[in-house]
């Protein structure tokens, strides 16, 4: 039996605003964060069921490395959750503001 995958995550005080903002600047990743904010922890496949595995891994890896999400292995699954409390501690109000702005902009983009 092989050992479980272990993922590295930045400590709370290592989470940097430029990396978080970069991670949130891509619409697909922002959409993933919105799903995590609404649903809590999910299997990473649920964040992009139609995406190639390599694309999903790239985006979730970037979110993890930036400190936006926490990833853990559970058998063959890759469980992922938003680091809401850590982000709120580090940058109060940031995630809520970004997600509120994203939700408000979505209808305007659909009308265009």
C-alpha positions as CSV (number, residue, x, y, z in Angstrom):
1,X,0.0,0.0,0.0
2,X,1.4,3.4,-1.0
3,X,1.5,6.3,1.4
4,X,-1.2,8.9,1.2
5,X,-0.4,12.1,-0.8
6,X,0.8,15.0,1.3
7,X,0.2,18.5,0.1
8,X,2.2,21.6,1.2
9,X,0.4,24.7,2.2
10,X,1.7,28.1,3.2
11,X,1.4,29.1,6.8
12,X,-1.1,31.8,7.5
13,X,1.6,34.5,7.9
14,X,3.1,33.4,4.6
15,X,0.0,34.0,2.6
16,X,0.8,37.0,0.4
17,X,-1.8,39.3,-1.1
18,X,-0.2,39.4,-4.6
19,X,-0.4,35.6,-4.8
20,X,-4.0,35.5,-3.5
21,X,-5.1,38.2,-6.0
22,X,-3.3,36.5,-8.8
23,X,-5.0,33.2,-8.0
24,X,-8.4,34.9,-7.8
25,X,-7.8,36.9,-11.1
26,X,-8.7,33.9,-13.3
27,X,-12.4,33.4,-13.8
28,X,-12.3,29.6,-13.6
29,X,-10.4,29.7,-10.3
30,X,-12.7,32.4,-9.0
31,X,-15.7,30.2,-9.9
32,X,-14.0,27.3,-8.0
33,X,-13.6,29.5,-4.9
34,X,-17.3,30.6,-5.1
35,X,-18.3,26.9,-5.2
36,X,-16.1,26.2,-2.1
37,X,-17.5,29.2,-0.3
38,X,-21.1,27.9,-0.9
39,X,-20.6,24.2,-0.4
40,X,-17.6,23.8,1.9
41,X,-15.2,20.9,1.3
42,X,-15.7,19.0,-1.9
43,X,-13.9,16.4,-4.0
44,X,-11.7,18.5,-6.4
45,X,-13.3,16.8,-9.4
46,X,-16.6,18.5,-8.5
47,X,-14.9,21.9,-9.2
48,X,-14.4,21.1,-12.9
49,X,-16.1,17.8,-13.9
50,X,-15.7,18.7,-17.6
51,X,-12.1,19.8,-17.3
52,X,-9.1,17.6,-18.2
53,X,-7.4,16.3,-15.1
54,X,-4.2,18.2,-15.9
55,X,-6.1,21.5,-16.1
56,X,-8.0,20.9,-12.8
57,X,-4.7,19.9,-11.1
58,X,-3.0,23.1,-12.4
59,X,-5.8,25.4,-11.1
60,X,-6.3,23.7,-7.7
61,X,-2.5,23.6,-7.3
62,X,-2.2,27.3,-7.9
63,X,-5.1,28.0,-5.4
64,X,-3.3,25.8,-2.8
65,X,0.1,27.3,-3.3
66,X,-1.3,30.8,-2.9
67,X,-3.0,29.9,0.4
68,X,-6.5,30.2,-0.8
69,X,-7.5,26.5,-0.4
70,X,-6.5,23.6,1.7
71,X,-6.2,20.2,0.0
72,X,-6.0,16.8,1.6
73,X,-6.0,13.2,0.2
74,X,-8.8,10.9,1.2
75,X,-8.2,7.6,-0.4
76,X,-8.4,8.2,-4.2
77,X,-10.2,11.5,-3.7
78,X,-8.6,14.9,-3.4
79,X,-10.7,16.9,-1.0
80,X,-10.4,20.7,-1.2
81,X,-11.8,23.5,1.0
82,X,-11.5,27.3,1.1
83,X,-9.2,28.6,3.8
84,X,-11.9,31.1,4.8
85,X,-10.7,31.6,8.5
86,X,-7.0,31.8,7.5
87,X,-7.8,34.3,4.8
88,X,-10.1,36.3,7.0
89,X,-7.4,36.5,9.7
90,X,-4.7,37.6,7.2
91,X,-6.9,39.9,5.0
92,X,-10.2,40.7,6.7
93,X,-13.1,41.0,4.3
94,X,-11.1,40.2,1.2
95,X,-12.8,37.0,0.1
96,X,-16.2,38.3,0.8
97,X,-15.6,41.5,-1.1
98,X,-14.1,39.6,-4.1
99,X,-17.0,37.1,-4.2
100,X,-19.6,39.8,-3.8
101,X,-18.1,41.7,-6.7
102,X,-17.9,38.6,-8.8
103,X,-21.6,37.8,-8.2
104,X,-22.6,41.3,-9.0
105,X,-20.5,41.4,-12.2
106,X,-21.8,38.0,-13.5
107,X,-25.2,39.2,-14.6
108,X,-23.7,42.2,-16.3
109,X,-21.3,39.9,-18.2
110,X,-24.2,37.7,-19.3
111,X,-26.0,40.7,-20.7
112,X,-23.0,41.7,-22.8
